[in-house]
Amino acid sequence: MTLSSAFSTLGLALLLGLLPPTALAGAGHDHGEAPAAAAGTALPRFAATSDLFELVGVLDGQKIALYLDHAGDNSPVKDARLELDIAGTSVPVTRVAEGEFQATLAAPLAEGVSPVTATVAAGNETDLLAGEIDLHPAAHTEAAPAGLARRTVLIAGAVAAVLLALVAVWGLRRGRAARIGDNQRVGGAA
């Protein structure tokens, strides 16, 4: 394999690697539309755990969705009563379904770390769970675009380097071919 064909193969492989997978899929190989990516930032969450129970809370403004599971098998806790305290304030909790609760804060939480404690009573088991919620909305908004931009610059740089190498090899081969052609014309018959 010559040097120019090796570079051509490398350049083609790099360019094909940059194409989206759907561009290369043939008939019958399309897996349908890709699921829509979540837009915006993730909602703040907290987890409070013990040997018996696991509680996850998802904060959406002043509303909190709560999910209570058994720590051993991750199954929802049936017939549980839940008391919630966030940053020293008791928060009323309403049962929605088995292992699912909702709560509404009287006022928005302040930025920073707030302690969370929950008292769980289910059947003969009672436990106190502790965790914390960390609210820093400004820290989450700029992380994704910076990483994406950096990746794009790296890919563009790699493509430019390969293309520059291909042009250089092509120029060298063309120059060598011209010199060989000139040497054949200079000599004469003796």
C-alpha positions in Angstrom: 0.0 0.0 0.0 1.5 3.3 -1.0 1.8 6.3 1.4 -0.8 8.4 -0.4 -3.4 5.6 -0.4 -2.8 5.1 3.3 -3.4 8.8 3.9 -6.4 8.7 1.7 -7.8 5.8 3.6 -7.1 7.5 6.9 -8.8 10.7 5.7 -11.9 8.8 4.5 -12.2 6.9 7.7 -12.0 10.1 9.7 -14.6 11.8 7.6 -16.9 8.8 7.8 -16.4 8.8 11.6 -17.8 12.4 11.7 -21.0 11.5 9.9 -24.1 10.8 12.1 -24.9 7.1 12.3 -28.2 7.6 10.4 -26.3 8.8 7.3 -24.7 5.4 7.0 -27.7 3.2 7.8 -29.3 1.4 4.8 -32.9 0.4 4.3 -34.2 -1.6 7.2 -31.4 -0.5 9.5 -33.1 2.7 10.7 -34.1 2.5 14.3 -36.6 5.3 14.1 -36.3 8.8 15.5 -33.8 9.2 18.3 -35.4 10.2 21.6 -35.5 13.9 22.2 -32.8 15.1 24.4 -33.8 16.8 27.6 -33.7 20.5 27.3 -32.6 22.8 30.1 -31.0 21.9 33.3 -31.7 18.9 35.6 -34.0 19.6 38.6 -32.3 19.7 42.0 -32.5 16.4 43.9 -31.6 15.0 47.3 -31.3 11.5 48.7 -31.7 10.4 52.3 -30.9 6.8 53.2 -30.7 4.4 56.1 -30.3 0.6 56.4 -34.1 0.1 55.9 -35.3 2.9 53.5 -34.2 5.2 50.7 -35.9 8.5 50.0 -35.3 10.6 46.9 -36.8 14.0 46.5 -37.0 16.1 43.3 -37.4 19.8 43.7 -39.4 21.7 41.1 -39.7 25.3 42.3 -41.6 24.9 45.6 -43.0 21.5 44.8 -41.2 18.3 45.8 -41.9 14.8 44.4 -40.8 12.1 46.9 -40.0 8.5 46.2 -39.6 6.1 49.1 -38.2 2.6 48.6 -36.9 -0.3 50.7 -33.1 -0.2 50.7 -32.7 -3.9 50.2 -34.7 -4.4 47.0 -35.7 -1.0 45.8 -39.4 -1.8 46.0 -41.8 1.0 46.9 -42.7 1.1 50.6 -46.4 0.3 51.1 -48.6 2.0 53.7 -45.8 4.3 54.8 -46.2 7.6 56.7 -43.6 10.2 56.0 -42.6 13.4 57.9 -40.2 15.8 56.2 -38.0 18.6 57.6 -35.9 20.8 55.3 -33.6 23.4 56.8 -35.4 23.2 60.2 -38.9 23.7 58.7 -41.5 21.0 58.8 -43.0 20.4 55.3 -46.4 18.8 55.0 -46.4 15.6 52.9 -49.2 14.0 51.0 -49.2 10.3 49.8 -49.9 10.0 46.1 -49.3 6.2 45.5 -47.4 3.3 47.0 -43.9 4.8 47.8 -44.8 8.1 46.2 -45.4 11.4 48.0 -45.6 15.1 47.2 -44.9 18.2 49.3 -45.0 21.9 48.8 -42.6 24.3 50.4 -44.0 27.4 52.0 -41.2 29.5 50.5 -38.4 28.8 48.0 -35.2 27.3 49.4 -32.2 29.6 49.6 -29.1 28.8 47.5 -26.6 26.6 49.2 -26.8 23.4 51.2 -29.9 22.7 53.3 -30.2 19.7 55.6 -33.1 17.2 55.0 -34.4 14.8 57.6 -37.3 12.4 57.1 -39.1 10.2 59.6 -40.5 7.0 58.0 -43.1 4.7 59.7 -44.1 1.6 57.8 -45.8 -1.3 59.6 -43.6 -2.1 62.6 -40.5 -0.3 61.2 -39.7 3.3 62.0 -36.5 5.0 60.8 -34.9 8.5 60.6 -33.3 9.3 57.3 -30.8 12.2 56.8 -29.5 13.9 53.6 -29.0 17.4 52.2 -30.0 19.3 49.1 -27.5 21.6 47.4 -29.0 24.4 45.3 -26.6 26.3 43.0 -28.5 27.1 39.8 -25.8 29.2 38.2 -23.2 26.3 38.3 -25.3 24.0 36.1 -26.2 26.3 33.2 -22.8 26.7 31.4 -21.2 23.2 31.8 -22.6 21.5 28.7 -22.0 24.1 26.0 -18.3 24.6 27.0 -17.6 20.9 26.7 -19.4 20.6 23.4 -17.5 23.6 21.9 -14.2 22.1 23.0 -15.0 18.8 21.4 -16.0 20.5 18.2 -12.7 22.4 18.1 -10.7 19.2 18.7 -12.5 17.4 15.9 -12.1 20.3 13.5 -8.4 20.5 14.3 -8.0 16.7 13.7 -9.8 17.0 10.3 -7.6 20.0 9.3 -4.4 18.1 10.2 -5.3 15.1 8.2 -6.3 17.2 5.2 -3.1 19.2 5.4 -1.1 15.9 5.5 -3.0 14.6 2.5 -2.2 17.8 0.5 1.5 17.6 1.5 1.8 14.0 0.4 0.0 14.7 -2.8 2.4 17.7 -3.5 5.5 15.6 -2.8 4.3 12.7 -5.1 3.5 15.2 -7.8 6.9 16.9 -7.5 8.7 13.5 -7.6 6.7 12.4 -10.6 7.6 15.6 -12.4 11.3 15.2 -11.6 11.3 11.5 -12.8 9.6 12.7 -16.1 12.3 15.4 -16.6 15.1 12.9 -16.0 13.8 10.5 -18.6 13.6 13.3 -21.2 17.2 14.7 -20.5 19.0 11.5 -21.4 19.6 10.7 -25.1 20.4 7.7 -27.2 24.1 6.9 -27.5 
